[in-house]
Amino acid sequence: MKKFSDKDLSFMRRALSLAKRGMASASPNPMVGAVIVKNGIAIAEGFHKRPGTAHAEAAAIAAAGAKAKGATLYVSLEPCCHTDKKTPPCTRTMIASGIKKVVIATIDPNPKVSGKGIKELAENGIDVRSGLLEAEAKKLNEAYSKYITTGMPFVTLKVAMTLDGRIADADGGSKWITGEESRRLVHRMRSRADAILSGVGTVLADNPCFTARIKGCKNPKRIIIDPHFRTPLDFNVCNPDAETLFVVRSSSVQPEKLARATECGLSVIEFESEVLDIKWLLKKLGESGISSVMIEAGSRLNAHAITQGVVDKAAIFIAPKIVADSRAMSAFESGVFRSIDESFRLNSASVKRIGNDFFIEGYIDSQPAI
């Protein structure tokens, strides 16, 4: 006997589609979508827009009104049951509405929920079923899942390179390696990240904006690792289009520049060690509420992030071009010998065609391939 019907699948796919509407705004909360069905017909739906606004289930129930009584609610994530937030627990709202059945895609990894929401609904006479399109639902909220369970942001490493692995020519030129379609996708990726992390070398070479140039989308926070604070304050990363945080070494920065940076509305975080501990930095970012980070940097920071085991996902754009110059900048350069047996593996990799480019996405194994 099938646990779920084709109609169940259809309604849950709709809930997941609704959840994606919060992709650029829900963080650090999860993306959630909900559909209320009665007599086989969807009568109301909702999704979580941003922190502080109604959760998907509550929005759908409000839209359904009295019609919610006796209906089935499809939701992409287990309903919350705790009071440690700005909005009421969704479980109580659902119980009060008279919903008789709830179909859930996946359990909420938040330790404050994690099965407790399902238990509360069941104890109040609601028929609860879970696991429908679970893999899709988990992937949708992979950043939230890591952040809520570890306090560390989910890290994506984005690289645009040629077929021979170069991200810039011998003169530092990198515009444009990939095509317009790939660049549009990068802007969408930026809008979904809480922050962009880069290094001073990339900033000085390219004077990037690191913004998501898409109408209606938010710009991520810009995190620039700049130990000696060499970035000129009139560079694009210092403009007011997005918040910018400079990571500087205490002993290497002049107080006068720090004062001027503050006057310009820029933030600064200081470290004292000779070499920045990137895990320490990411922990600090997580403590400030940043749940996802996209690295857009040069070869050394790219390699350092991978070898330090902080990268969760790689997003690599490959243009059908060959530089054929050993002086051109490699996508990854650590200066340390590493054998093929010690290379890092990309798991669950997918390959897509984006215009004339190839887009490879996968998860970095934290241990070298053996």
Secondary structure as UniProt FT lines:
FT   HELIX           6..19
FT   HELIX           20..22
FT   TURN            23..25
FT   TURN            27..28
FT   STRAND          33..38
FT   TURN            39..40
FT   STRAND          41..47
FT   TURN            51..52
FT   HELIX           56..64
FT   HELIX           65..68
FT   TURN            69..70
FT   STRAND          72..75
FT   HELIX           90..97
FT   STRAND          101..104
FT   TURN            111..115
FT   HELIX           116..123
FT   TURN            124..125
FT   STRAND          127..130
FT   TURN            132..133
FT   HELIX           134..140
FT   HELIX           142..150
FT   STRAND          154..162
FT   TURN            163..164
FT   STRAND          166..168
FT   TURN            170..171
FT   TURN            175..176
FT   HELIX           180..192
FT   STRAND          195..199
FT   HELIX           200..206
FT   TURN            215..216
FT   STRAND          221..225
FT   TURN            227..228
FT   TURN            233..234
FT   HELIX           236..238
FT   TURN            240..241
FT   STRAND          244..249
FT   HELIX           250..252
FT   HELIX           255..263
FT   TURN            264..265
FT   STRAND          267..271
FT   HELIX           278..287
FT   TURN            288..289
FT   STRAND          292..295
FT   HELIX           299..307
FT   TURN            308..309
FT   STRAND          313..319
FT   TURN            326..327
FT   STRAND          329..330
FT   HELIX           340..342
FT   STRAND          344..354
FT   TURN            355..356
FT   STRAND          357..368
//
